[in-house]
Amino acid sequence: MDFLTGEEEMYIQIINFRLKDVSEEDYAGLCDNLAPSYAAVPGLVQKIWLANSRTGTYGGVYVWRDKQAMEDFARTDLFNSVATHPNLDGLTSAEFDVLPGPTEVTNGLI
């Protein structure tokens, strides 16, 4: 819910983790295989896959239709399989409301 208007708004989630006992190439292949499953997640407007091999940080930026869609996804087998994957270490999740006014001005979520 948008804290300024009280209306349902898109919701952002940023997940980060480190790779453990898996090469970046193997991880990239896993991502390629998982992408169609994420594309089919109800309420997921967009997912941006992140990789920073210099710092060893990987993850994704998720744009959700609303907070409820994110919460619904957290109860799925897909989420659980990724969240408990033995090759992903130190998984963190940060959640954010979207400020619609300035986001529209900067061509954010169209």
HELIX and SHEET records of a PDB file:
HELIX    1   1 GLU A   24  ALA A   39  1                                  16    
HELIX    2   2 LYS A   67  PHE A   73  1                                   7    
HELIX    3   3 ASP A   77  ALA A   83  1                                   7    
HELIX    4   4 PRO A  100  VAL A  105  1                                   6    
SHEET    1   A 4 LEU A  44  ASN A  52  0                                        
SHEET    2   A 4 THR A  57  TRP A  64 -1                                        
SHEET    3   A 4 TYR A  11  LEU A  19 -1                                        
SHEET    4   A 4 LEU A  88  ASP A  97 -1                                        
END                                                                             
